[in-house]
Amino acid sequence: LYSPSALGNGIINSVFDIVYVKSDRFSPSKTHQIASELEQLNQTLANNDRNYILIGPGRWGSSDSWLGVPVKWPQISSAKIIVEAGQDNYKIDPSQGTHFFQNLTSFRVGYMTVNEYMDEGFIDYEYLSKLEACYETEMLRHVCLKNSLQIIIDGQKRIGVILKEGLKLA
């Protein structure tokens, strides 16, 4: 994953989990369902002291469910990186973390925006779909990795990258 619009700073080497909204199943009419499914999964991960990368379309935390997934912070509190991903059929201006800014800074959570339809970043959904899911619902897919991912965010340049399992830069 590459984002030309990232908030945060530093290198994170302790994340083994990815939770993402299935882009081929996404519908703005299902954002409340996604929030509910995510709340349960987040609680399980929190109970096991596991942070994760959260990827999904639209604005995370939007009060307007047609603009994104209307989660509250406790529903995604174990996310270490949050990614807003635009889609060809769902072009929403990113919130860039404004809904959770205090939590992002307090808990050192990274925030990235990817809009592939505008050539602003890249998410390898094909790669994600080939990884074995450890949990799956109608709308969400949770991938548990054997090796940690390396996440690098350059706060001055506002760019972020999440390397595939097994790859390291530093």
Buried (B, 14 or more C-beta within 10 A) or exposed (E): BBBBBBBBBEEBEEBBBBBBBBBEEBEBEBBEBBBBBBBEBBBEBBEEEBBBBBBBBBBBBBEEBEBBBBBEBEBBBBBBBBBBBBBEEBEBEBBBBEBBEEBBEEBEBBBBBBBBEEEBBEBEBEEBBEBEBEBEBEBBBBBBBEEBBBBBBBEEEBBBBBBBBEEEEE
